[in-house]
Amino acid sequence: MEKRVKKERSKPSQKPRILLVEDDPNLSYVIREYLELLNFETTSCSDGEAGLQAYYRGKFNLVILDVMMPKKDGFTVAEDIRKTDDATPIIFLTAKTLKEDRIRGFQAGCDDYITKPFSTEELSLRISAILKRCAPSQKPLAENSQKLYELGIYKLDVENLTLTSKNSKQMLTRKEAALLKLLCMYKNKLLPRETALNKVWGSDDYFFGRSMDVFIAKLRKYIKDDPNLNIINVHGAGFKLDIKPPQGK
């Protein structure tokens, strides 16, 4: 059933589809009405669990999440989405203004963070900007056609999105594989931040930069079992995949 729905919704003539998950019925109604006036097809849900199920059933161009919701909060919903999908942009709507909350939002995988109260015009402009920024990420991520890379005890299979060693197999998201591929291409050399952002995210926008930092932290965890591998942060410049030869060689 899901395959049939996805095929129907992929027609280019359709309106952009937005999933809105907001537990305040009045605010949800206002946002939905406004988005539909802007020619977006909008699906709305009133709690995080229902929102996540709606996401699994459909195919959306953008997800808008309130943070404080019953059953599942917005951070948890975003983290669940990002387990399998790092391409669909996510916007958080929240009354939380603390720096720690914003950092948690970006760690959960959001592309933007809008604090309440906000104007519908501001929301419209942010949605338009994000959809434009995210469009290039659907293009091929790198010109290099090589699909297999060896790094220390690991083998990276870009096409099948896997990072394997003798004792483990880590499934990767599309962006994780693309970013690790770039690091391999630049091994023991500086990979400029702008190059990585433009290749993988399609833009060197600030918000994508915060997202990339989260991805780098994940990749470090994936390769932690090899002491000869390290992803070094070169402050203000970029990253370097440092590969040392095994001891005794």
N, C-alpha and C positions, 0 to 999 in steps of 0.2 A: 504493500500500500504506500509506504513512504517513497519508494522509487518512482511510482506513478505520479505522486503529488509533486515531487521535486522536478520531474521532467516537465510537467505542465507549467510550473512556476518559473522555469528558466527561459520562457519565451521573451525575446528582447522588447516586445511591444508593451509589456506589463509595466505598471507603476512601480517605483521603488517601494520595497516593503519594510516597514518598521515594526519591531516588537517593543511595546511600551509596558513596563511592569511597575506599577505605582499603586500603593494601597489607599491613598487618599482619593475617594471617588470623585470629588469635585475637581481636584487638580487633574486627575486622569481624564475626565470628560473634556475639560478645557483644552488640554494638550492634544487629545485625539481629534477633536473638532478642528483645531487649528492646523494640524498636520494634514488632515484630509482636504482642507481648503488649499493647502500647498501641493496637492496632487500626490500625496503619499498614501499607500494602502497600509492602514494601521491595525494591528492586533493588540488589544489591551488585556492585561491580567492584573489581579488585585493582590497576589501574594507571590513569593519567590518560587514556591514549588510549582504552582500553575504556570508561571512564566517559563520555567525551565522545560516543562513538558511541552509547552507551545513552541519553544525553540526547537526541540527535538522533532516535532511533527512538521515544521515548516522550513522554509528557506528565506532568510531575511537579509536585507542589505545593511541594517543597522539595528542595534539593541540599545534601548534606553532603560536604565535600571534605577529605581529608588534604592537607597542604602538600607534604611530601617524598614523592614517588612516582616509580616508574620510568616511562619513556617520555614522560610529560608531568607536570610538577608542578602542584599545585593552583592556584597563581596563574595559570598559563597556561590551564588548563581554564576557570577563572572568566572570564578575559578573552575567551576564545573564545565562551563562552556570552553574555556581555554585548554582543557585537557585534550580536546580533539579539534579545536578550531581556533587558530590564531590569526585568521584573516578578517572575520566579521567585526567591524568596529563596535565598541561599547562606550556609551556615555553614562556616567553616574549623575543622578540628581540627588542632592542631599542638603540638609541643614547643617551638617558637620563642616566646620571650617578649620579645625586644627591641622597643623602640618602633618602630624602622624596619620590622620585620617586620609589625607591626600596621598601620602606615600603608600598606605595600605591599598588605596584604590588602584594606583599604578602597578603595585605588586600583583594585584588580582588580575591585571591585564586590561585595564581601561585605556581608552584613547583620549578621553576628555573628562572633565570633572566640573559640573556646574552647581554652584551653591544657591539654595533658595533664600529669599525670593529672587526670581529672574523674570525677564520679559520674554514673551513669545518671540519677539524679533531676535533677541540674543540667541535663543534656542535654534531658530531657523538658520541664522548665520553660521552657528557652530556645526549644525548638521550638514549644511552645504559644503563647508570647508573640509570636514572630515571625509565626506563621500568623494570629494575631488582628490584629496590626498591619498585615499586608500585605493582608488581606481588603478594606479600603476602597479600595485602589488599583485594584480592578477596576471601581469606579463611575466615572461621567463625571468628568473631571479638572477641568473648569471650566464655570461656568454660561454664560459668554459664548459665543454661537453663531458668532461670526466665525471664518472659516477661513483667510483670506488677510491677510497683513500685509506692509507694506513697511518695511524698515529699512535706510537708506542704499542701498547698491548691491544689497542682497539682497531677495528675496521669500520669505517663509515660508508654506508651504502646510501647515497643521496636519493637514488630513485625509489628505493623501498623504505626510506625513512627509518633506518635502523643504525644503531651504534652497538657493535658486538665485541665481546672479548671471549676468552676461553671459558669463562665462568658466568657471563652475564649477557643479557640482550636488552637494550633500552630502545623503546619506540620513541621516535622524535616527531615533533610537529613539522610542518613544511618550513616555517621560519627558522626553527632550531637547526634543521638540516642545512638550510641555505647559509645560515650564519657560521656554522661549524665548517662548512665547505670553504667559505671565504678565508677563515682563519687557517685552514690547511693550505690553501693556495698561497697565503702570505707567511707560512710557518717560519718562525725565527726572525720575522720582519714585522715592522709596524703596519697594522691594518688601520688606516685613518677612519675615525668615526664617521665622517661624511661619506666615505666610500661604502661602508657597511650599511649605513642608513639608506642611501640612495639605491643600492643594489637590492636590499632585502625588503625595506619598507616603502621604497619609491619616493622618499622625501627625507630631508635632514631636519624636519620640524622638531622643536623642543620636546613635545609630548612623545614622539616616536623615540627620541633619545632616551627618555626615562624608561620606556618599554624595553629598549635594547639592553639597558643595564640589568634589567630583571632576567632577560634571556641569557646574558653572559653569566650571571650567578648560577642559573640552572645548568649551563654547560660545564661550569667548574665542578659541580656536584657529580655530573655524569662521568667525568674523567678522573675523579679523585683517587681511584684505586691504583693509578700509575704514578709513582713518585717522580717520574722523569717528565711528566707533563704539567704544564701550568699556563693558565691564561692570565697574562699580566696586564693590568690597567696602567697605561701611560697617560698620566693626568693631563687632561685638556687636549690630547692628541688622538688617542685611539687605544687599540689592544694589540697584544702580541702573543701568539701561541708559541710558547717556549718549549722546545722538544730537545731534551738532553739524551745523549746516547746511553744505553744501559751500562751500568758499572761493569768494568772488566773488558770493555770493548774500546 
